[in-house]
Amino acid sequence: MNLSRPTPERPGPGQESVWDYPRPPRLERTTHEIEVVLGGQVISRTSAALRVLETSHPPTYYLPMSSFSRGALRPATGGSMCEWKGRASYLDLVGGDRVAEQAGWFYPSPTAAFAAIVDHVAPYPGLMDRCTLDGEVVSAQPGGFYGGWVTSSVVGPFKGEPGTMFW
């Protein structure tokens, strides 16, 4: 079990290191153009998202519920707890003839520090056909549980790989 901090990659011009992100996490507005495609259809497009930045994690993007096409969000079973944001509820995302089960989450009653994420959904990029950030196709954060968006503008190493549980 590796409990020590890994060696951060050195960011290049225009890049951020996830090891410079804070803990507890920071919430910030972003004007990046975001598009989410599922079942061959654009189910969300926005330039009014929020992103959460947390040490060792690529950014997680929360998109306004109002940016999703009608019928794209469907209540799902399950939930989880975040020590910083509170209790999350899950959503199935629907696009075309595809249903991605528990592919997004939201916080109906987040903690005060994260109140701005009410009415926002964080889709798992790895469960979509494609998510883009300013036209760049996003990769999913490793491991399946976390919902970070890996792009060329962030460097790791990222939490989620085997052996990173206690980072």
N, C-alpha and C positions, 0 to 999 in steps of 0.2 A: 504494500500500500504506500503510495507516494503522497506524503503530507506536505512536502516542501513546495514552495512557489517555483514554477518552471521558468526557464529563461525566455523572456519576451522577445519576439521578433522585432527587429528595428523597423519602424515605419519609414517609408519613403516620402517623397513630396506628395502632399495631398492625401496622405493616409493617416489613420488613427490607430493607436495600439489599444486593444481592449484592456490592457494592463494599466492604462492611464485612466480608465473609467472608474468612478467612485463606488464605494460600498459604505453605506446603503446607496442604492441606485439613484440616478438622476433622471427626471422626466423633462423632455424638452420638445417644443414644437419644431416641425420641419416642413419645408416647402418642396422637398424632393417630389418629383412626379412618380407616383406609384400606380402600378397596374397589376391586377390579379386575374389570372385566366384559369378557368376550370371547365371541363367538358367542351373545350373549344370556344368558350364564350368569355368575354370580359365581364367579370362579376363585380369588380370594383375598380374605380379609377379616382385618384385624389391627389391633390397637392396640399392637403391640410391635415396631415397625419401627426401623430405624436410618436416619439421614440423613447425607449427606456434604455439607459446605458448603465451596465453593471460590470464590475471587475470580472474579467475572464470570459465574458459573453459578448458575441457580436450583437449589435443593436436589435431590439425587438420593436417592430412597428405596429402601432395601434391605429387602425383606420376608422374614420367615422362610420357608424352604422348606416347613416344616410347616403354614404358613397356606394353601398352595395345595391345591386339591381334587385328589383322586387322578386321575392321568393328565394333569394340566394342564401338567406340565413334561416336556419330551422333549429329550434331548441333540441338539445341532445341530453342524454343522461351523463352523469358524472360531474366531477368538480375537483378542485385542488385548492391548496392553501399556500399563499405566499406570505412570508413573514413581513414583507414591506408593503404589499398592496392589498392584502386581505384575501377573501374567498372568491375564487373564480368559478364561473359557470361555463359549460362547453356548448358549442354550436356545431351542427352539421352544416357544411357549405355545399350549395347546390349550383351546378352550372351545366347547361345542356342536358344530357342524359346521365350525368355523373353526380353521385352523392359522395362526398368525402366526409366520413363520419368523424365526429369530434375533431374537426380540422381547424377550429377557431375557438377562442375563449374571450371572455369579457368579465369585467368586475361590476356587478350591479350596485354594490355599495363599497367602493374602495376606501382605504384609509385616507385621512385628510391630506396627506402629502401627495397622494395620487388621485385626488378628486377629479382632475381634468380628464381621466380616462373613462369616466362614465360615458355610456353611449358610444364606445369605441370597441372594435374587435381586432384581435391579433390573430391573423391566419398563420398556420404552419406552412411555410413555403414548400417543404418537401412533400406535402399532400396535395398541392395544386399542380396543374399542368405547367404553370409558369408564373413567377412573380418577377416584376422588374422594378428597378429603382433607377430613375433617370435613364431608362432604356437598357440598362445592364441587367442581364438575367441573374437572379439571386440563387445562391446555393443555401441549402438548409444547414443550420447548426448541427454538428455531429451529435449522435446519441438518441435522437427521437423524442426525448421529453421536452427539451428546451426549444423555444421558437425563434431563435435569433436568425438574422438575415446576413449571410456572408457575401460580401462584395469585394471588389478590388480595392476599396477604400479603407478596409479594416485588416489588421494583422493580428495574429494570435501569439501563441497557441490558444485554442478555444476550449472551454469546458464542454464536456459531453463525450469526448473520446474515452475509451477504456482507460481506467487508472486515474481519472480526473475528478472523481466524485467528491473528494475532500479539499479541492482547491478553494 
